[in-house]
Amino acid sequence: MLLFRPPLLTDRDAAAKAVAESGYNGSDAGFANVYLLRKKYGTLIALQDGFLFRYYNGEGSRRGYAFPLGIGDQNKALELIAEDARESGRPLEFCLVDEPRAQILREYFNTKAGSNSAEPALHFENNRGDSDYIYSAKILATLPGSDYRKKRNHISRFTRTYGQFELRAMTPANIADALEIEKRWLNDDGETALENTDCETPCDCAEAALAERSEDEKSRMAEYCAIVEALENFDALGMKGGVLYVEGKPVGMTIASEIAPGVWDIHFEKVIGEYADNGGYAVINKLFAEHLVAAGATLINREEDIGLEGLRKAKLSYYPQTILDKTHVTCQSRDSLCHPREGGDLPD
């Protein structure tokens, strides 16, 4: 049986090793994401037999078992998941599965079903909003050729407008600046989730702060708390970051962590006010990519677009090397292998 529990900071090395050995570059598998989003998605993990097992107790495409990552007997790892589903009463469903691993699931269930009359029928549902955008780190750092002329023009506009600017590596000396940028970004965006709470910091009483908020406000509040926790555990999570300064004034920040050797995940990227309007995002994107390339990065994962058309357009404008699609997999037949979710209709 799998011994699921909430992730701990001390799990980072073992989890990162399993992910690196699997060859998977999805942002969901980066340990910083697993840890920082554990409350938002009710994430549980198990580190057994050389594999990282994850279970997400969220909603929609964030509910179910993730594909086990590691090196070893994948069929045995899948058997452990099937056994855990039977013993725990969890539905046997999988989330955030890329196509190569979706094919492994097809083959595994077809083989296990054998000649059973009630062969498990798998239902695959792709949500484009879950797809990761993965780029060449060198290209993001250099912006070569005609495809990136507009990005270079944005940077030229920023340079003409402000003159003196620099990206400083994030350290204990400027972590407070990074958090201040996030607060100002929320206020500039009309966000009120950080206001009108009786707590010294909203994350200390998140449930009370979120009780009567809209879904959008809850999401923003969860991100704010994740940023706070990322900054508090910066070294323990293996983070790198940068703060963008214009004439000594902090106007933008970015935070990333390594998914696997040479593959970096951009968790947060914020530029405030007029600086965003005048090309600040193009500037911080390029300067931080330069920093990551110097640190050995070959690929940069800029995560998903969560189904927002504007965000999708922005990510596509950087011409990703790969769009990593992810699928939610459910079982439709009611047999001992499938163990579908109770209390609702099965997919057609």
C-alpha positions as CSV (number, residue, x, y, z in Angstrom):
1,M,0.0,0.0,0.0
2,L,1.2,3.5,-0.7
3,L,1.9,5.6,2.4
4,F,0.6,9.0,1.3
5,R,1.2,12.1,3.4
6,P,1.7,15.8,2.8
7,P,5.0,16.8,1.3
8,L,7.8,18.1,3.5
9,L,10.7,20.3,2.7
10,T,13.0,17.4,3.5
11,D,11.5,15.4,0.6
12,R,13.1,17.7,-2.0
13,D,16.2,15.6,-2.8
14,A,14.5,12.3,-3.1
15,A,11.6,13.7,-5.1
16,A,13.9,15.6,-7.5
17,K,16.0,12.5,-8.1
18,A,12.9,10.5,-9.0
19,V,11.7,13.2,-11.4
20,A,15.1,13.6,-13.0
21,E,15.3,9.8,-13.6
22,S,11.9,9.8,-15.2
23,G,12.8,12.3,-17.9
24,Y,9.6,14.2,-17.3
25,N,9.8,18.0,-17.6
26,G,6.2,19.0,-16.6
27,S,5.9,21.9,-14.2
28,D,3.6,19.9,-12.0
29,A,6.4,17.6,-11.0
30,G,8.8,20.3,-9.9
31,F,9.2,19.9,-6.1
32,A,8.7,23.6,-5.4
33,N,5.2,23.4,-7.1
34,V,4.3,20.1,-5.3
35,Y,5.2,21.8,-2.0
36,L,3.9,25.3,-2.5
37,L,0.5,24.2,-4.0
38,R,0.0,21.3,-1.5
39,K,-2.8,23.2,0.3
40,K,-4.5,24.5,-2.8
41,Y,-4.8,21.0,-4.3
42,G,-4.7,18.9,-1.2
43,T,-1.6,17.2,-2.5
44,L,-0.3,14.1,-0.9
45,I,3.0,12.2,-1.9
46,A,4.6,8.9,-1.3
47,L,8.3,8.1,-2.0
48,Q,8.5,4.4,-2.4
49,D,10.5,1.9,-4.5
50,G,12.4,4.7,-6.2
51,F,9.2,6.4,-7.4
52,L,7.5,9.7,-6.6
53,F,3.8,9.0,-6.2
54,R,1.4,12.0,-6.0
55,Y,-2.3,12.3,-5.3
56,Y,-4.2,15.5,-5.9
57,N,-7.5,16.1,-4.0
58,G,-8.5,19.2,-6.0
59,E,-11.2,19.7,-8.5
60,G,-11.6,18.8,-12.2
61,S,-8.2,18.2,-13.8
62,R,-6.5,18.5,-10.5
63,R,-8.0,15.4,-8.9
64,G,-6.5,12.0,-9.0
65,Y,-3.2,10.1,-9.1
66,A,-0.3,11.6,-11.0
67,F,1.6,9.1,-13.1
68,P,4.4,7.6,-10.9
69,L,7.8,9.1,-11.7
70,G,11.1,7.4,-11.2
71,I,13.1,4.6,-12.6
72,G,12.2,0.9,-12.1
73,D,9.2,-1.3,-12.7
74,Q,6.4,1.0,-13.9
75,N,3.8,-1.8,-14.0
76,K,4.6,-2.5,-10.3
77,A,4.2,1.2,-9.5
78,L,0.8,1.2,-11.3
79,E,-0.2,-1.9,-9.4
80,L,0.5,-0.1,-6.2
81,I,-1.7,2.8,-7.3
82,A,-4.6,0.4,-8.2
83,E,-4.2,-1.3,-4.9
84,D,-4.2,2.0,-3.0
85,A,-7.4,3.0,-4.8
86,R,-9.1,-0.2,-3.8
87,E,-8.0,0.0,-0.2
88,S,-8.5,3.7,0.3
89,G,-11.8,4.0,-1.6
90,R,-10.2,6.7,-3.9
91,P,-11.4,6.6,-7.5
92,L,-8.8,5.2,-9.8
93,E,-8.3,8.2,-12.0
94,F,-5.1,10.0,-13.2
95,C,-4.4,13.7,-13.7
96,L,-1.8,15.7,-15.5
97,V,-0.7,12.8,-17.7
98,D,1.4,13.6,-20.8
99,E,0.8,11.5,-24.0
100,P,3.8,9.0,-23.6
101,R,2.5,8.1,-20.1
102,A,-1.1,8.1,-21.2
103,Q,-0.1,5.4,-23.7
104,I,1.5,3.4,-20.9
105,L,-1.8,3.5,-19.1
106,R,-3.6,2.3,-22.1
107,E,-1.3,-0.7,-22.5
108,Y,-1.3,-1.5,-18.8
109,F,-5.1,-1.6,-18.4
110,N,-5.6,-3.5,-21.6
111,T,-3.1,-6.1,-20.5
112,K,-4.6,-6.3,-17.0
113,A,-8.1,-6.7,-18.3
114,G,-7.1,-9.7,-20.4
115,S,-10.2,-11.7,-21.2
116,N,-12.4,-10.1,-18.6
117,S,-15.8,-9.4,-19.9
118,A,-15.9,-6.1,-18.2
119,E,-12.7,-4.6,-19.7
120,P,-11.8,-1.3,-18.2
121,A,-12.7,1.6,-20.5
122,L,-10.4,4.6,-20.1
123,H,-11.7,8.0,-20.9
124,F,-9.1,10.6,-21.8
125,E,-9.9,14.3,-21.5
126,N,-7.4,17.0,-22.6
127,N,-7.6,20.4,-21.1
128,R,-5.6,22.9,-23.2
129,G,-5.4,25.2,-20.2
130,D,-3.2,22.6,-18.4
131,S,-0.5,22.5,-21.2
132,D,3.0,23.6,-20.3
133,Y,4.9,26.0,-22.6
134,I,8.6,24.9,-22.8
135,Y,11.2,27.0,-24.4
136,S,14.9,26.9,-25.4
137,A,16.6,28.9,-22.6
138,K,19.2,30.2,-25.0
139,I,16.6,31.6,-27.4
140,L,14.8,33.4,-24.5
141,A,18.1,34.8,-23.5
142,T,19.1,36.1,-27.0
143,L,15.7,36.7,-28.8
144,P,17.3,36.1,-32.2
145,G,15.8,36.6,-35.7
146,S,12.7,38.2,-37.1
147,D,10.3,36.2,-34.9
148,Y,11.5,38.1,-31.8
149,R,11.7,41.6,-33.4
150,K,8.6,42.8,-31.4
151,K,10.2,41.6,-28.1
152,R,13.4,43.4,-28.9
153,N,11.3,46.5,-29.7
154,H,9.6,46.2,-26.3
155,I,13.0,46.1,-24.6
156,S,14.2,49.1,-26.7
157,R,11.1,51.1,-25.6
158,F,11.8,50.2,-21.9
159,T,15.5,51.3,-22.3
160,R,14.5,54.6,-24.0
161,T,11.9,55.3,-21.4
162,Y,13.9,54.6,-18.2
163,G,17.6,54.5,-19.0
164,Q,19.1,52.9,-15.9
165,F,17.8,49.5,-14.9
166,E,19.2,46.2,-13.8
167,L,18.1,42.8,-12.6
168,R,19.6,41.8,-9.3
169,A,19.7,38.3,-8.1
170,M,17.2,37.6,-5.3
171,T,18.9,37.3,-1.9
172,P,17.9,37.9,1.7
173,A,18.7,41.6,1.1
174,N,16.0,42.1,-1.4
175,I,13.3,39.5,-0.6
176,A,11.3,42.2,1.0
177,D,11.3,44.1,-2.2
178,A,10.0,41.1,-4.1
179,L,7.1,40.8,-1.7
180,E,6.3,44.5,-1.9
181,I,6.1,44.2,-5.7
182,E,3.6,41.4,-5.4
183,K,1.5,43.5,-3.0
184,R,1.6,46.5,-5.4
185,W,0.8,44.3,-8.3
186,L,-2.3,43.0,-6.6
187,N,-3.4,46.6,-5.7
188,D,-2.7,47.9,-9.2
189,D,-4.8,45.0,-10.5
190,G,-7.8,46.1,-8.3
191,E,-7.3,43.1,-6.0
192,T,-8.8,43.5,-2.4
193,A,-8.2,40.0,-1.0
194,L,-5.3,41.3,1.1
195,E,-7.5,44.0,2.7
196,N,-10.0,43.9,5.5
197,T,-8.6,41.0,7.5
198,D,-7.8,41.0,11.2
199,C,-4.6,39.0,10.8
200,E,-1.2,40.5,10.9
201,T,-0.5,38.7,7.6
202,P,-3.4,37.2,5.5
203,C,-1.8,33.9,5.1
204,D,-2.0,33.4,8.9
205,C,-5.7,33.1,8.7
206,A,-6.3,32.1,5.1
207,E,-9.6,30.3,5.7
208,A,-11.1,33.4,7.4
209,A,-9.7,35.6,4.7
210,L,-11.1,33.5,1.9
211,A,-14.4,32.5,3.3
212,E,-16.5,35.0,1.3
213,R,-14.2,35.7,-1.6
214,S,-14.9,35.1,-5.3
215,E,-13.0,32.2,-7.0
216,D,-10.7,34.7,-8.7
217,E,-9.9,36.3,-5.4
218,K,-9.3,32.9,-3.8
219,S,-6.9,32.0,-6.6
220,R,-5.0,35.3,-6.2
221,M,-4.9,34.9,-2.5
222,A,-3.5,31.4,-2.8
223,E,-0.8,32.7,-5.2
224,Y,0.1,35.4,-2.7
225,C,0.5,32.9,0.1
226,A,2.5,30.6,-2.2
227,I,4.9,33.6,-2.9
228,V,5.2,34.3,0.8
229,E,6.1,30.7,1.5
230,A,8.5,30.5,-1.5
231,L,10.4,33.5,-0.2
232,E,10.4,32.1,3.4
233,N,11.8,28.8,2.2
234,F,13.9,30.2,-0.7
235,D,17.0,28.1,-0.2
236,A,15.3,25.0,1.1
237,L,13.3,24.9,-2.2
238,G,16.3,25.5,-4.4
239,M,14.9,28.7,-5.8
240,K,16.5,31.3,-7.9
241,G,15.0,34.7,-8.5
242,G,15.6,38.3,-9.6
243,V,14.3,41.7,-8.8
244,L,14.1,44.3,-11.5
245,Y,15.2,47.9,-10.5
246,V,14.7,51.1,-12.3
247,E,17.0,53.8,-10.9
248,G,17.2,51.9,-7.7
249,K,13.4,51.4,-7.4
250,P,12.0,47.8,-7.4
251,V,9.5,47.4,-10.2
252,G,9.4,43.7,-11.0
253,M,10.3,40.3,-9.7
254,T,10.6,36.7,-10.9
255,I,11.1,33.3,-9.1
256,A,12.0,29.9,-10.5
257,S,13.2,26.5,-9.5
258,E,14.7,23.5,-11.3
259,I,12.4,20.7,-12.3
260,A,15.2,18.4,-13.5
261,P,18.9,19.1,-14.3
262,G,18.9,22.0,-16.8
263,V,15.1,22.5,-16.9
264,W,13.9,25.5,-15.0
265,D,10.3,26.4,-14.1
266,I,9.2,30.0,-13.9
267,H,6.8,30.1,-10.9
268,F,6.1,33.8,-10.6
269,E,6.8,36.8,-12.8
270,K,5.4,40.3,-11.9
271,V,6.0,43.8,-13.2
272,I,4.0,46.7,-11.8
273,G,2.2,49.7,-13.3
274,E,3.6,51.7,-16.1
275,Y,6.8,49.6,-16.2
276,A,4.7,46.6,-17.4
277,D,3.0,48.8,-20.0
278,N,6.4,50.0,-21.3
279,G,8.0,46.6,-21.9
280,G,8.9,45.4,-18.4
281,Y,7.8,41.9,-18.9
282,A,10.0,41.5,-22.0
283,V,12.9,42.9,-20.1
284,I,12.6,40.7,-17.0
285,N,12.0,37.6,-19.2
286,K,15.2,38.1,-21.2
287,L,17.4,39.2,-18.3
288,F,16.4,36.3,-16.1
289,A,16.8,33.8,-19.0
290,E,20.3,35.1,-19.4
291,H,20.9,34.5,-15.7
292,L,19.5,30.9,-15.9
293,V,21.6,30.1,-19.0
294,A,24.7,31.2,-17.0
295,A,23.6,28.7,-14.3
296,G,23.3,25.9,-16.9
297,A,19.7,26.0,-18.0
298,T,18.9,24.5,-21.4
299,L,15.1,24.6,-21.2
300,I,12.6,27.0,-19.5
301,N,9.1,25.9,-18.6
302,R,6.8,28.9,-18.3
303,E,3.9,26.7,-17.1
304,E,0.3,26.7,-18.4
305,D,-2.0,29.5,-19.6
306,I,-5.0,28.3,-17.4
307,G,-7.3,28.8,-20.3
308,L,-6.9,32.6,-20.4
309,E,-6.8,33.8,-24.0
310,G,-4.5,36.8,-23.3
311,L,-2.0,34.7,-21.4
312,R,-2.1,32.0,-24.2
313,K,-1.3,34.6,-26.8
314,A,1.6,36.0,-24.7
315,K,3.1,32.5,-24.3
316,L,2.7,31.6,-27.9
317,S,4.4,34.9,-28.9
318,Y,7.7,33.5,-27.5
319,Y,7.4,30.5,-29.8
320,P,7.6,27.5,-27.4
321,Q,9.9,24.6,-28.4
322,T,7.3,22.2,-26.9
323,I,3.7,22.5,-25.8
324,L,3.4,19.7,-23.2
325,D,-0.3,18.6,-23.3
326,K,-1.7,16.9,-20.2
327,T,-4.7,14.6,-19.9
328,H,-7.1,13.6,-17.2
329,V,-7.8,9.9,-17.3
330,T,-10.8,8.2,-15.7
331,C,-12.2,4.6,-15.8
332,Q,-15.7,4.0,-17.1
333,S,-16.5,0.4,-16.3
334,R,-17.3,-0.7,-12.8
335,D,-15.0,-3.6,-12.1
336,S,-12.2,-4.3,-9.6
337,L,-9.5,-2.8,-11.8
338,C,-11.3,0.4,-12.6
339,H,-12.9,1.4,-9.3
340,P,-14.5,4.6,-10.7
341,R,-15.6,7.6,-8.8
342,E,-18.9,7.2,-6.9
343,G,-21.6,9.7,-6.6
344,G,-21.7,10.9,-10.2
345,D,-22.3,9.9,-13.7
346,L,-19.4,8.3,-15.6
347,P,-18.0,10.0,-18.7
348,D,-19.6,9.1,-22.0
